[in-house]
Amino acid sequence: MLQGVLLLAIGIAVFVLLGYAGGRIARRSRRDRRSALRVFALSFVAGLVIALWLPHRVPLTEGSAATMVAILVLWIAGGSMAIMGLAGLIGAWFSRPPPESTTQRLEDR
């Protein structure tokens, strides 16, 4: 019971830290925010594809442990990638670039 609670707390802490990191990247400038949103959205979608679609493409062979190991690796890698992409996407979405970066870019034109 305690191990499950500890694992959940660590998972939440990692999710929050990744969201904070995505927000820090997005607060630098408008260009960085757009770029972070694209990269994190791409990471989220690619992680879902790896975790949910790709395991169905692995050929099933009776009695082979390699098939199950391949599917588990795809679930773990793709799921981690999707969760990290989602955390960064949420952090970047809810943060705004500083106002001086917006006015400075307008004056440069």
VMD Tcl script that draws the C-alpha trace (Angstrom):
set ca {
  {0.00 0.00 0.00}
  {2.73 2.42 1.00}
  {4.76 1.57 -2.11}
  {1.76 2.35 -4.35}
  {1.21 5.71 -2.67}
  {4.91 6.53 -2.95}
  {4.94 5.56 -6.64}
  {1.87 7.73 -7.28}
  {3.47 10.68 -5.46}
  {6.65 10.32 -7.51}
  {4.63 10.13 -10.73}
  {2.67 13.27 -9.85}
  {5.89 15.10 -8.91}
  {7.52 14.18 -12.23}
  {4.39 15.26 -14.14}
  {4.32 18.64 -12.34}
  {8.06 19.21 -12.89}
  {7.73 18.42 -16.60}
  {4.78 20.81 -16.84}
  {6.81 23.49 -15.10}
  {9.72 22.93 -17.50}
  {7.37 23.24 -20.48}
  {6.04 26.48 -19.02}
  {9.56 27.87 -18.56}
  {10.38 27.16 -22.18}
  {7.14 28.77 -23.35}
  {7.66 31.93 -21.26}
  {10.87 32.86 -23.08}
  {9.28 34.22 -26.27}
  {6.36 33.72 -28.65}
  {8.50 31.69 -31.03}
  {9.68 29.41 -28.24}
  {6.08 28.94 -27.08}
  {4.88 27.95 -30.57}
  {7.82 25.63 -31.00}
  {7.28 24.03 -27.55}
  {3.58 23.51 -28.26}
  {4.41 21.79 -31.55}
  {7.12 19.56 -30.10}
  {5.09 18.54 -27.04}
  {1.97 17.84 -29.12}
  {4.02 15.76 -31.54}
  {5.59 13.87 -28.62}
  {2.16 13.19 -27.12}
  {0.70 11.88 -30.38}
  {3.80 9.82 -31.21}
  {3.73 8.30 -27.72}
  {0.09 7.31 -28.16}
  {0.86 5.74 -31.53}
  {3.79 3.80 -30.09}
  {1.86 2.63 -27.03}
  {-1.54 1.89 -28.56}
  {-1.20 1.19 -32.28}
  {2.26 -0.29 -32.71}
  {1.75 -3.27 -30.32}
  {-1.07 -4.47 -32.59}
  {1.41 -4.63 -35.46}
  {3.75 -7.04 -33.62}
  {3.23 -10.54 -35.05}
  {1.94 -12.95 -32.41}
  {3.85 -16.20 -32.13}
  {2.65 -18.91 -29.77}
  {4.93 -19.62 -26.87}
  {7.37 -16.81 -27.65}
  {8.32 -14.58 -24.74}
  {9.90 -12.10 -27.15}
  {6.49 -11.04 -28.43}
  {5.27 -10.16 -24.94}
  {8.52 -8.38 -24.11}
  {8.28 -6.34 -27.33}
  {4.69 -5.34 -26.53}
  {5.59 -4.39 -22.95}
  {8.56 -2.30 -24.12}
  {6.32 -0.48 -26.61}
  {3.72 0.20 -23.91}
  {6.30 1.48 -21.44}
  {8.25 3.61 -23.94}
  {5.19 4.98 -25.72}
  {3.26 5.60 -22.51}
  {6.17 7.46 -20.97}
  {6.60 9.54 -24.10}
  {2.87 10.38 -24.18}
  {2.79 11.36 -20.50}
  {5.88 13.56 -20.83}
  {4.47 15.18 -23.97}
  {1.14 15.83 -22.25}
  {2.81 17.38 -19.19}
  {4.94 19.69 -21.31}
  {1.96 20.58 -23.51}
  {-0.15 21.56 -20.51}
  {2.68 23.62 -19.05}
  {3.36 25.40 -22.35}
  {-0.33 25.96 -23.06}
  {-1.08 27.73 -19.78}
  {2.01 29.97 -19.75}
  {2.30 33.17 -21.71}
  {5.42 34.88 -23.06}
  {6.43 38.10 -21.33}
  {4.79 41.28 -22.70}
  {8.12 42.93 -23.49}
  {8.99 40.13 -25.92}
  {5.74 40.80 -27.81}
  {6.25 44.58 -28.03}
  {9.91 44.17 -28.86}
  {9.12 41.93 -31.83}
  {6.54 44.46 -33.10}
  {9.07 47.29 -32.88}
  {11.65 45.27 -34.80}
  {9.41 45.13 -37.86}
}
mol new
graphics top color blue
foreach p $ca { graphics top sphere $p radius 0.5 }
foreach p [lrange $ca 0 end-1] q [lrange $ca 1 end] { graphics top cylinder $p $q radius 0.2 }
display resetview
